[in-house]
Amino acid sequence: MLKVRKTYCNQRLKILNSKFHLHLLVNEKKEFVDLLVASHSDFYNVAKVDTHIHAAACMNQRNLLQFIRKTYEQDLERVVQETGGKKTTLRELFQKLQLNPDNLDLDALNMRA
């Protein structure tokens, strides 16, 4: 199966490479003229991409509370923190913070935008 995939991928790469070279042959003059007309525009006029996200926007307080309770019920032994090689499970974290998911409410989460 792996050999079949390698053969297919190799053939596909050869086809794509041939198509690219054909594109270069057909459009070489047009792209050269466009490059002369708009010199440096590719470098100086690149659109800025905003990668700044707010983690608080990925779920609201109610969804977070439901997720915490559900995870507590289903996966208490999940490692949620690792500090200096010491792994802490969800159960240990709740015990350390003296929390009970049944007593958690929206105010206790203290989420801010």
FIKOLZA-1660 file (N, C-alpha, C; in steps of 0.1 Angstrom, whole numbers, plus 5000, padded with zeros to 4 digits):
% residues 113
   i   px   py   pz ch aa at
   1 5008 4988 5000  A  M  N
   1 5000 5000 5000  A  M CA
   1 5009 5013 5000  A  M  C
   2 5019 5012 5008  A  L  N
   2 5028 5024 5009  A  L CA
   2 5035 5026 4995  A  L  C
   3 5039 5016 4988  A  K  N
   3 5046 5017 4975  A  K CA
   3 5036 5023 4965  A  K  C
   4 5023 5019 4966  A  V  N
   4 5013 5025 4957  A  V CA
   4 5012 5040 4959  A  V  C
   5 5011 5044 4972  A  R  N
   5 5010 5058 4975  A  R CA
   5 5022 5066 4970  A  R  C
   6 5034 5060 4972  A  K  N
   6 5046 5067 4968  A  K CA
   6 5046 5069 4953  A  K  C
   7 5042 5058 4946  A  T  N
   7 5042 5059 4931  A  T CA
   7 5032 5069 4926  A  T  C
   8 5020 5069 4933  A  Y  N
   8 5010 5079 4929  A  Y CA
   8 5014 5093 4932  A  Y  C
   9 5020 5095 4943  A  C  N
   9 5025 5109 4947  A  C CA
   9 5036 5113 4938  A  C  C
  10 5045 5104 4935  A  N  N
  10 5056 5108 4926  A  N CA
  10 5051 5112 4912  A  N  C
  11 5041 5104 4907  A  Q  N
  11 5035 5108 4894  A  Q CA
  11 5028 5121 4895  A  Q  C
  12 5021 5123 4905  A  R  N
  12 5013 5136 4907  A  R CA
  12 5023 5148 4908  A  R  C
  13 5034 5146 4915  A  L  N
  13 5044 5157 4915  A  L CA
  13 5050 5160 4902  A  L  C
  14 5052 5150 4894  A  K  N
  14 5058 5152 4880  A  K CA
  14 5048 5159 4872  A  K  C
  15 5035 5156 4873  A  I  N
  15 5024 5163 4865  A  I CA
  15 5023 5177 4869  A  I  C
  16 5023 5180 4882  A  L  N
  16 5023 5194 4887  A  L CA
  16 5035 5202 4883  A  L  C
  17 5047 5196 4883  A  N  N
  17 5059 5202 4879  A  N CA
  17 5058 5206 4864  A  N  C
  18 5053 5196 4856  A  S  N
  18 5051 5199 4842  A  S CA
  18 5042 5210 4839  A  S  C
  19 5031 5211 4846  A  K  N
  19 5021 5221 4845  A  K CA
  19 5027 5235 4849  A  K  C
  20 5035 5235 4859  A  F  N
  20 5041 5247 4864  A  F CA
  20 5051 5253 4853  A  F  C
  21 5059 5244 4847  A  H  N
  21 5068 5248 4837  A  H CA
  21 5060 5253 4824  A  H  C
  22 5049 5246 4821  A  L  N
  22 5041 5251 4810  A  L CA
  22 5036 5265 4813  A  L  C
  23 5031 5267 4825  A  H  N
  23 5026 5281 4829  A  H CA
  23 5037 5291 4828  A  H  C
  24 5050 5288 4832  A  L  N
  24 5061 5297 4830  A  L CA
  24 5063 5300 4816  A  L  C
  25 5063 5290 4807  A  L  N
  25 5065 5293 4793  A  L CA
  25 5054 5301 4786  A  L  C
  26 5042 5299 4790  A  V  N
  26 5031 5306 4784  A  V CA
  26 5030 5320 4790  A  V  C
  27 5032 5322 4802  A  N  N
  27 5029 5335 4809  A  N CA
  27 5042 5343 4813  A  N  C
  28 5053 5339 4808  A  E  N
  28 5066 5345 4812  A  E CA
  28 5066 5360 4808  A  E  C
  29 5062 5364 4796  A  K  N
  29 5063 5378 4792  A  K CA
  29 5053 5386 4800  A  K  C
  30 5041 5381 4801  A  K  N
  30 5030 5388 4809  A  K CA
  30 5035 5391 4823  A  K  C
  31 5040 5381 4830  A  E  N
  31 5044 5383 4844  A  E CA
  31 5056 5393 4844  A  E  C
  32 5065 5393 4834  A  F  N
  32 5076 5402 4834  A  F CA
  32 5072 5416 4833  A  F  C
  33 5062 5418 4824  A  V  N
  33 5056 5432 4822  A  V CA
  33 5049 5436 4835  A  V  C
  34 5042 5428 4841  A  D  N
  34 5035 5431 4854  A  D CA
  34 5045 5435 4864  A  D  C
  35 5056 5428 4865  A  L  N
  35 5066 5430 4875  A  L CA
  35 5073 5444 4873  A  L  C
  36 5075 5448 4860  A  L  N
  36 5081 5461 4857  A  L CA
  36 5071 5472 4861  A  L  C
  37 5059 5470 4858  A  V  N
  37 5048 5481 4860  A  V CA
  37 5047 5483 4875  A  V  C
  38 5047 5472 4883  A  A  N
  38 5045 5473 4897  A  A CA
  38 5057 5469 4905  A  A  C
  39 5068 5476 4903  A  S  N
  39 5080 5472 4910  A  S CA
  39 5079 5474 4925  A  S  C
  40 5084 5465 4932  A  H  N
  40 5084 5465 4947  A  H CA
  40 5070 5464 4953  A  H  C
  41 5060 5463 4945  A  S  N
  41 5047 5463 4952  A  S CA
  41 5044 5450 4960  A  S  C
  42 5050 5439 4955  A  D  N
  42 5048 5427 4963  A  D CA
  42 5055 5428 4977  A  D  C
  43 5066 5435 4978  A  F  N
  43 5073 5436 4991  A  F CA
  43 5067 5446 5000  A  F  C
  44 5063 5458 4994  A  Y  N
  44 5059 5469 5003  A  Y CA
  44 5044 5470 5005  A  Y  C
  45 5036 5463 4997  A  N  N
  45 5022 5464 4998  A  N CA
  45 5015 5451 5002  A  N  C
  46 5022 5443 5010  A  V  N
  46 5016 5431 5014  A  V CA
  46 5005 5434 5025  A  V  C
  47 4994 5427 5023  A  A  N
  47 4983 5429 5033  A  A CA
  47 4987 5423 5046  A  A  C
  48 4985 5431 5057  A  K  N
  48 4988 5426 5070  A  K CA
  48 4977 5416 5075  A  K  C
  49 4982 5405 5081  A  V  N
  49 4973 5395 5086  A  V CA
  49 4973 5396 5101  A  V  C
  50 4961 5398 5107  A  D  N
  50 4960 5400 5121  A  D CA
  50 4959 5386 5128  A  D  C
  51 4969 5382 5135  A  T  N
  51 4968 5369 5142  A  T CA
  51 4966 5371 5157  A  T  C
  52 4962 5383 5161  A  H  N
  52 4959 5386 5175  A  H CA
  52 4945 5380 5178  A  H  C
  53 4945 5371 5187  A  I  N
  53 4932 5365 5191  A  I CA
  53 4930 5366 5206  A  I  C
  54 4918 5366 5210  A  H  N
  54 4914 5366 5224  A  H CA
  54 4910 5352 5228  A  H  C
  55 4917 5346 5237  A  A  N
  55 4913 5332 5241  A  A CA
  55 4899 5332 5248  A  A  C
  56 4895 5343 5254  A  A  N
  56 4882 5344 5261  A  A CA
  56 4871 5344 5250  A  A  C
  57 4874 5346 5238  A  A  N
  57 4864 5346 5228  A  A CA
  57 4860 5332 5223  A  A  C
  58 4868 5322 5227  A  C  N
  58 4866 5309 5221  A  C CA
  58 4854 5302 5228  A  C  C
  59 4851 5306 5240  A  M  N
  59 4839 5300 5247  A  M CA
  59 4834 5310 5258  A  M  C
  60 4821 5310 5260  A  N  N
  60 4816 5319 5271  A  N CA
  60 4817 5312 5284  A  N  C
  61 4813 5319 5295  A  Q  N
  61 4815 5314 5308  A  Q CA
  61 4806 5301 5311  A  Q  C
  62 4794 5301 5305  A  R  N
  62 4786 5289 5307  A  R CA
  62 4792 5277 5301  A  R  C
  63 4797 5278 5288  A  N  N
  63 4803 5267 5281  A  N CA
  63 4815 5262 5289  A  N  C
  64 4823 5271 5294  A  L  N
  64 4835 5267 5301  A  L CA
  64 4831 5260 5314  A  L  C
  65 4821 5264 5321  A  L  N
  65 4817 5258 5333  A  L CA
  65 4812 5244 5330  A  L  C
  66 4804 5242 5319  A  Q  N
  66 4799 5229 5315  A  Q CA
  66 4811 5220 5311  A  Q  C
  67 4821 5225 5304  A  F  N
  67 4833 5217 5300  A  F CA
  67 4840 5213 5313  A  F  C
  68 4842 5221 5322  A  I  N
  68 4849 5218 5335  A  I CA
  68 4842 5207 5342  A  I  C
  69 4829 5208 5343  A  R  N
  69 4821 5198 5351  A  R CA
  69 4822 5184 5343  A  R  C
  70 4820 5185 5330  A  K  N
  70 4820 5173 5322  A  K CA
  70 4833 5166 5322  A  K  C
  71 4844 5173 5321  A  T  N
  71 4857 5168 5322  A  T CA
  71 4860 5162 5335  A  T  C
  72 4856 5168 5346  A  Y  N
  72 4858 5163 5359  A  Y CA
  72 4851 5150 5361  A  Y  C
  73 4839 5149 5356  A  E  N
  73 4831 5136 5357  A  E CA
  73 4837 5125 5349  A  E  C
  74 4843 5128 5337  A  Q  N
  74 4847 5118 5328  A  Q CA
  74 4862 5115 5328  A  Q  C
  75 4870 5124 5332  A  D  N
  75 4885 5122 5330  A  D CA
  75 4893 5129 5341  A  D  C
  76 4891 5123 5353  A  L  N
  76 4898 5129 5365  A  L CA
  76 4913 5127 5364  A  L  C
  77 4917 5116 5358  A  E  N
  77 4931 5113 5358  A  E CA
  77 4939 5120 5346  A  E  C
  78 4933 5129 5339  A  R  N
  78 4940 5136 5328  A  R CA
  78 4950 5145 5334  A  R  C
  79 4962 5145 5328  A  V  N
  79 4973 5154 5333  A  V CA
  79 4970 5168 5327  A  V  C
  80 4969 5178 5336  A  V  N
  80 4965 5191 5332  A  V CA
  80 4976 5201 5334  A  V  C
  81 4987 5197 5341  A  Q  N
  81 4998 5206 5344  A  Q CA
  81 5010 5198 5346  A  Q  C
  82 5021 5203 5340  A  E  N
  82 5034 5197 5342  A  E CA
  82 5044 5208 5346  A  E  C
  83 5050 5207 5358  A  T  N
  83 5059 5217 5363  A  T CA
  83 5072 5210 5368  A  T  C
  84 5083 5212 5361  A  G  N
  84 5096 5206 5365  A  G CA
  84 5095 5191 5365  A  G  C
  85 5088 5185 5356  A  G  N
  85 5088 5171 5354  A  G CA
  85 5077 5165 5363  A  G  C
  86 5071 5172 5372  A  K  N
  86 5060 5167 5380  A  K CA
  86 5047 5169 5373  A  K  C
  87 5039 5158 5371  A  K  N
  87 5027 5159 5365  A  K CA
  87 5015 5160 5375  A  K  C
  88 5006 5169 5372  A  T  N
  88 4994 5171 5381  A  T CA
  88 4982 5167 5373  A  T  C
  89 4974 5158 5379  A  T  N
  89 4961 5154 5373  A  T CA
  89 4950 5164 5377  A  T  C
  90 4939 5163 5370  A  L  N
  90 4928 5171 5373  A  L CA
  90 4923 5169 5387  A  L  C
  91 4922 5157 5392  A  R  N
  91 4918 5154 5406  A  R CA
  91 4927 5161 5416  A  R  C
  92 4940 5160 5414  A  E  N
  92 4950 5166 5423  A  E CA
  92 4949 5182 5423  A  E  C
  93 4947 5187 5411  A  L  N
  93 4945 5202 5410  A  L CA
  93 4933 5207 5418  A  L  C
  94 4922 5200 5416  A  F  N
  94 4910 5203 5423  A  F CA
  94 4912 5202 5438  A  F  C
  95 4919 5191 5443  A  Q  N
  95 4922 5190 5457  A  Q CA
  95 4931 5201 5462  A  Q  C
  96 4941 5204 5454  A  K  N
  96 4950 5215 5458  A  K CA
  96 4944 5228 5459  A  K  C
  97 4934 5231 5450  A  L  N
  97 4927 5244 5451  A  L CA
  97 4915 5244 5460  A  L  C
  98 4912 5232 5466  A  Q  N
  98 4901 5230 5474  A  Q CA
  98 4888 5234 5467  A  Q  C
  99 4886 5228 5455  A  L  N
  99 4874 5231 5447  A  L CA
  99 4866 5219 5445  A  L  C
 100 4853 5221 5443  A  N  N
 100 4844 5210 5439  A  N CA
 100 4837 5215 5427  A  N  C
 101 4836 5208 5416  A  P  N
 101 4829 5213 5404  A  P CA
 101 4815 5216 5407  A  P  C
 102 4809 5209 5416  A  D  N
 102 4794 5211 5419  A  D CA
 102 4792 5225 5426  A  D  C
 103 4803 5230 5432  A  N  N
 103 4801 5243 5439  A  N CA
 103 4806 5254 5430  A  N  C
 104 4812 5251 5419  A  L  N
 104 4816 5262 5410  A  L CA
 104 4804 5269 5404  A  L  C
 105 4805 5282 5402  A  D  N
 105 4795 5289 5395  A  D CA
 105 4801 5300 5386  A  D  C
 106 4793 5307 5378  A  L  N
 106 4799 5316 5368  A  L CA
 106 4808 5327 5375  A  L  C
 107 4804 5332 5387  A  D  N
 107 4812 5342 5393  A  D CA
 107 4826 5337 5397  A  D  C
 108 4826 5324 5401  A  A  N
 108 4839 5318 5405  A  A CA
 108 4849 5317 5394  A  A  C
 109 4844 5316 5382  A  L  N
 109 4853 5315 5370  A  L CA
 109 4861 5328 5368  A  L  C
 110 4854 5340 5371  A  N  N
 110 4860 5353 5370  A  N CA
 110 4866 5355 5356  A  N  C
 111 4859 5352 5345  A  M  N
 111 4863 5355 5332  A  M CA
 111 4861 5369 5328  A  M  C
 112 4871 5374 5321  A  R  N
 112 4870 5388 5316  A  R CA
 112 4875 5388 5301  A  R  C
 113 4869 5397 5293  A  A  N
 113 4872 5398 5279  A  A CA
 113 4885 5405 5277  A  A  C
% end
